[in-house]
Amino acid sequence: MFDDQGNSYLDFVAGIAVNTLGHAHPAMVKAIGEQAATMLHSSNLYHIPKQIELADKLVWLSGLDRVFFCNSGAEANEAAIKIARKYFHDQESPRRTVITATNSFHGRLLSTLTATGQDKVKVGFDPLPSGFIHVPLNDIDALKSAINDQTAAVLLEPLQGEGGVNLADTAYLKAVRKLCDEHGILLMLDEVQTGIGRTGKMFAFEHSGIVPDVLTLAKGLGGGVPIGAMVANEKVASAFAAGSHGSTFGGNPLSCAAALAVLETIEQEGLLKNVNAQSVRLKVGLQRMVKKFAMAESVRGSGLLLGLACSSAVAPVIESCKLKGLLVLPAGPNVLRMLPALNIKTGEVEKALEILEAALEAVEADRGVES
């Protein structure tokens, strides 16, 4: 990337896990250009061939049955919350409450910021909607205690991005799936940030060998073009009939063409393999930082959603990286987050680690710390 002064940057933000294929990938340029020359938008009053093709592909990849398209992750999670409540309404059940995790992030709509397990996003927006409970991630006993006859669903990120790069344990996710089945409630996974290859599998839930009832996607699905999707099994999807929910721009031809290009390129270029290989390389380099620098404490995450947890604020490190030509971002005040494109090359990873090491050295020197 280049700024208005001609300075170049290695982008390890990727639009916050959006630019799956980096910038100006030929497949994206071709797909968007061809679709723009044909039709940008019609309406969901009519069948849209690219939308049908994309829905078929997501169903096949996820093992679920039906797809609702929207424009963002917040909208996808809003749709998930609505379908959970409608599902139990249709059964004449009082279940309406959704349980989420502390430090989660599900969006900035009134419903999704209430679902979010962080108070900082809620300040100034009261009164907030009722019907949400938060419990600690990876604490199955806390979740068991929170479930009652009002519980409709559990909504979790398999890997919390914005909340600190906190990974949900495989055993925990398996236990949550079992608990939901035992109580007849829905398991909904927010893979807005982790989906579409980010963790080395197409969806992060695949690492745990479970399948959710509802899956939400956005960010990397469009590779830079806004699109969101809620994917559900047939049991749950049947709660949405014509008119239950809608989106003017959801699943428009341009967004669907871009998303199809992303999915096809991931397959054609073997990018899941690249994610796993580069993840190992990046983790090794970050572990080297932990051994070398007093402020660096641990490496977190999976695939190419990695965090460097520190003992102090990472804002100065992020600024130093930027001045040296590397873009990274925080995940809370003390965690540095790295989210490169899935087609990142070995040389680019090594360059990023070199810059990060220099930035950490500079920050610790400013603080009078000896590494």
C-alpha positions in Angstrom: 0.0 0.0 0.0 1.1 3.6 -0.6 0.1 6.8 1.2 -0.4 10.3 -0.4 3.3 11.0 0.2 4.4 8.0 -1.8 5.5 6.0 1.3 5.0 2.2 1.0 3.6 -0.1 3.6 3.4 -3.8 4.1 -0.2 -4.4 5.0 -0.8 -6.8 8.0 -4.2 -5.2 8.7 -5.9 -6.2 5.4 -8.8 -4.0 6.1 -9.3 -5.8 9.4 -9.3 -9.3 7.9 -11.1 -8.2 4.8 -8.6 -8.2 1.9 -8.4 -11.9 1.6 -6.4 -11.8 -1.6 -4.5 -8.6 -0.9 -4.9 -5.6 -3.1 -5.8 -5.6 -6.8 -5.7 -9.3 -7.2 -6.3 -10.0 -11.0 -9.1 -12.4 -10.3 -10.9 -9.8 -8.2 -10.3 -7.0 -10.7 -11.6 -9.3 -13.5 -14.7 -10.4 -11.7 -15.7 -7.0 -10.5 -15.1 -5.4 -13.8 -17.0 -8.0 -15.8 -20.0 -7.8 -13.4 -20.0 -4.0 -13.3 -20.2 -4.0 -17.1 -23.2 -6.3 -16.9 -25.3 -5.4 -13.9 -24.5 -3.8 -10.6 -27.9 -4.3 -8.8 -31.3 -5.6 -9.4 -33.4 -6.6 -6.4 -34.1 -9.7 -4.3 -37.6 -9.6 -5.9 -36.0 -11.6 -8.6 -33.6 -14.5 -8.9 -29.9 -13.4 -9.2 -27.8 -16.1 -10.8 -24.5 -15.1 -9.0 -26.4 -15.1 -5.7 -27.6 -18.6 -6.3 -24.2 -19.8 -7.3 -22.6 -18.3 -4.2 -25.3 -19.7 -1.9 -24.7 -23.2 -3.4 -21.0 -22.9 -2.8 -21.3 -21.7 0.9 -23.8 -24.5 1.6 -21.5 -27.1 0.1 -18.5 -25.7 2.0 -20.2 -25.4 5.4 -22.4 -28.4 5.5 -25.5 -26.2 6.2 -28.5 -25.7 4.1 -29.6 -22.1 3.4 -28.1 -18.7 3.1 -29.4 -15.1 3.8 -27.2 -12.4 2.3 -26.7 -8.9 3.7 -23.9 -6.3 3.7 -21.8 -6.7 6.8 -20.9 -8.8 9.8 -23.2 -6.8 12.1 -26.1 -7.4 9.8 -25.3 -11.1 9.6 -25.3 -11.4 13.4 -28.5 -9.3 13.6 -30.1 -11.9 11.2 -28.8 -14.7 13.4 -30.3 -13.2 16.5 -33.6 -12.6 14.7 -33.8 -16.1 13.3 -33.1 -17.7 16.7 -36.0 -15.8 18.3 -38.3 -16.4 15.4 -37.5 -20.2 15.5 -38.7 -20.4 19.1 -41.6 -18.0 18.5 -42.9 -20.4 15.8 -42.7 -23.2 18.4 -44.7 -21.1 20.9 -41.7 -21.3 23.2 -40.7 -18.4 25.5 -37.0 -18.8 24.6 -35.5 -15.5 23.5 -32.2 -15.0 25.4 -28.9 -15.3 23.6 -25.7 -16.1 25.6 -22.4 -14.7 24.4 -18.9 -14.5 25.7 -17.1 -11.8 27.6 -14.6 -9.9 25.4 -16.6 -10.9 22.3 -17.4 -8.5 19.5 -20.5 -9.0 17.3 -21.0 -5.6 15.7 -22.3 -2.1 16.3 -26.0 -2.3 15.7 -28.1 -1.9 18.9 -28.7 -5.7 19.1 -25.1 -6.7 18.2 -23.4 -4.2 20.5 -25.6 -5.5 23.3 -24.6 -9.0 22.4 -20.9 -7.9 22.4 -19.2 -8.8 25.7 -17.4 -5.4 26.1 -18.8 -2.5 27.9 -16.8 0.1 26.0 -18.9 -0.2 22.8 -22.2 0.4 24.7 -21.4 3.7 26.4 -24.0 6.4 25.4 -26.4 4.1 23.5 -28.8 3.1 26.3 -31.4 1.9 26.7 -30.1 -1.3 25.2 -32.3 -4.3 24.1 -32.9 -7.0 26.7 -32.2 -10.7 26.2 -28.4 -11.0 26.3 -26.2 -12.7 28.9 -22.4 -12.8 28.9 -20.2 -15.6 30.3 -16.4 -16.1 30.3 -15.0 -17.9 27.2 -13.8 -21.5 27.8 -15.7 -21.8 31.0 -18.3 -24.6 30.4 -19.5 -24.5 34.0 -20.4 -20.8 33.7 -22.3 -21.5 30.5 -24.2 -24.4 32.1 -25.2 -22.1 35.0 -26.4 -19.4 32.6 -28.7 -21.7 30.6 -32.4 -21.7 31.6 -35.9 -22.0 30.1 -35.5 -18.6 28.5 -32.3 -19.5 26.6 -32.6 -19.6 22.8 -29.0 -19.7 21.6 -25.3 -19.5 22.4 -23.4 -17.1 20.1 -19.6 -17.5 20.1 -16.6 -16.5 18.0 -14.3 -19.6 17.7 -11.4 -17.1 17.9 -12.1 -13.7 19.4 -10.3 -11.1 17.2 -11.1 -7.6 18.4 -11.5 -8.9 22.0 -7.8 -9.9 22.4 -7.2 -12.8 20.0 -8.6 -15.3 22.4 -9.0 -18.9 21.1 -11.9 -21.1 22.1 -10.6 -24.5 23.1 -11.5 -27.5 21.0 -12.8 -29.3 24.1 -14.9 -26.3 25.0 -16.5 -26.0 21.6 -17.3 -29.7 21.6 -18.9 -29.4 25.1 -20.9 -26.3 24.0 -22.2 -28.2 21.0 -23.3 -31.1 23.3 -24.8 -28.7 25.8 -26.9 -27.0 23.2 -28.1 -30.3 21.9 -29.1 -31.5 25.4 -31.1 -28.3 26.1 -32.6 -28.0 22.6 -31.0 -24.6 22.0 -29.1 -23.3 19.0 -25.4 -23.0 18.6 -24.5 -19.9 16.5 -20.9 -19.2 15.5 -19.7 -15.7 14.5 -17.0 -16.3 11.9 -17.1 -12.8 10.5 -13.4 -12.5 11.2 -12.3 -16.1 11.3 -14.2 -17.5 8.3 -13.1 -17.9 4.7 -9.7 -19.5 5.3 -8.4 -17.0 8.0 -7.4 -19.8 10.4 -6.1 -22.3 7.9 -9.5 -24.1 7.3 -12.4 -22.6 5.4 -14.2 -22.1 8.7 -12.7 -22.1 12.1 -15.3 -24.5 13.5 -13.8 -27.2 11.3 -10.8 -27.4 13.7 -13.1 -28.6 16.5 -15.0 -31.2 14.4 -18.4 -29.6 15.2 -21.1 -28.0 13.0 -23.1 -25.0 14.2 -26.8 -24.5 13.6 -26.2 -21.0 12.4 -22.9 -19.5 10.9 -22.3 -15.8 10.2 -19.8 -14.5 7.7 -18.6 -11.2 6.2 -15.2 -9.4 6.0 -13.0 -11.8 4.0 -15.9 -13.2 2.0 -16.0 -10.3 -0.3 -12.3 -9.6 -0.4 -13.0 -5.9 0.0 -16.5 -5.6 -1.5 -19.1 -5.4 1.2 -21.1 -8.6 1.8 -22.4 -10.6 4.7 -24.0 -13.9 5.0 -26.0 -15.9 7.6 -25.9 -19.6 6.9 -28.3 -22.0 8.7 -29.4 -25.6 8.8 -32.8 -26.4 7.4 -34.4 -26.7 10.8 -33.6 -23.2 11.7 -33.8 -21.6 8.3 -37.4 -22.6 8.0 -38.2 -19.9 10.6 -37.6 -17.3 7.9 -40.4 -17.1 5.4 -40.8 -14.5 2.6 -41.0 -11.1 4.4 -39.5 -12.3 7.7 -36.3 -10.4 7.0 -34.7 -8.6 4.1 -31.9 -6.5 2.7 -32.1 -4.2 -0.3 -28.4 -4.7 -1.3 -27.9 -8.1 0.2 -26.6 -10.6 -2.3 -26.4 -8.1 -5.1 -24.6 -9.3 -8.3 -21.4 -7.3 -7.8 -20.8 -8.5 -4.2 -21.6 -12.1 -5.1 -19.2 -12.0 -8.1 -16.5 -10.7 -5.9 -17.2 -13.4 -3.2 -17.2 -16.1 -5.8 -13.8 -14.9 -7.1 -12.4 -15.1 -3.5 -13.6 -18.6 -2.9 -12.5 -19.8 -6.3 -9.0 -18.2 -5.9 -8.6 -19.8 -2.5 -9.1 -23.2 -4.0 -7.2 -22.6 -7.3 -4.1 -21.1 -5.6 -4.1 -23.5 -2.6 -4.3 -20.7 -0.2 -5.3 -22.8 2.8 -2.0 -24.5 2.6 -0.2 -21.2 2.3 -2.1 -19.9 5.4 -0.9 -22.9 7.5 2.7 -22.6 6.2 3.0 -18.8 6.8 1.3 -19.1 10.1 4.0 -21.4 11.4 6.7 -19.0 10.1 5.0 -16.0 11.7 4.5 -17.8 15.0 8.1 -18.8 15.2 9.1 -15.3 14.6 6.7 -13.9 17.2 8.0 -16.5 19.7 11.4 -15.2 19.1 10.1 -11.7 20.1 8.7 -13.2 23.3 12.2 -14.6 24.2 14.0 -11.4 23.3 11.8 -8.5 24.6 10.7 -7.9 28.2 7.3 -6.5 27.1 6.4 -9.4 24.8 4.6 -12.1 26.8 2.9 -14.7 24.6 1.7 -15.5 21.1 -2.0 -16.1 20.5 -4.3 -17.1 17.7 -4.6 -19.4 14.8 -3.7 -19.3 11.1 -3.2 -15.8 10.0 -5.1 -14.2 12.8 -2.3 -13.9 15.3 -1.7 -11.8 18.4 1.4 -10.8 20.4 0.2 -10.2 24.0 2.3 -7.7 25.8 2.7 -6.5 29.4 2.1 -2.9 28.4 0.2 -0.8 25.8 1.0 -1.7 22.2 0.0 1.6 20.7 3.6 2.9 20.6 4.7 -0.4 18.9 2.0 0.0 16.3 3.0 3.6 15.6 6.7 2.6 15.3 5.8 -0.2 12.9 3.9 2.3 10.8 6.8 4.7 10.6 9.0 1.8 9.5 6.5 0.6 6.8 4.4 -2.1 8.5 0.7 -1.8 9.3 -0.6 -3.8 12.3 -3.4 -3.1 14.7 -4.4 -3.7 18.3 -6.8 -6.2 19.8 -7.4 -4.4 23.1 -4.8 -2.2 24.7 -2.1 -4.8 25.3 -2.3 -7.1 22.3 -0.9 -6.5 18.8 -2.9 -8.2 16.1 -1.6 -9.4 12.7 -4.0 -10.2 9.8 -2.2 -10.4 6.5 -3.8 -11.5 3.2 -4.1 -15.2 2.8 -1.7 -15.1 -0.2 1.1 -13.5 1.8 4.6 -14.5 0.6 7.5 -15.8 2.7 9.6 -12.7 2.0 6.8 -10.5 3.2 6.4 -12.4 6.4 10.1 -12.2 7.1 10.1 -8.4 6.3 7.2 -7.9 8.7 9.0 -9.7 11.5 12.1 -7.7 10.8 10.2 -4.4 11.1 8.3 -5.5 14.2 11.5 -6.5 15.9 13.0 -3.1 15.2 9.8 -1.4 16.5 9.9 -3.4 19.7 13.6 -2.5 20.2 12.8 1.2 19.6 9.9 1.2 22.1 11.8 -0.6 24.8 14.8 1.7 24.3 12.5 4.7 24.7 11.2 3.2 28.0 14.7 2.5 29.2 14.2 -1.3 29.1 17.0 -3.7 28.4 16.0 -6.6 26.2 
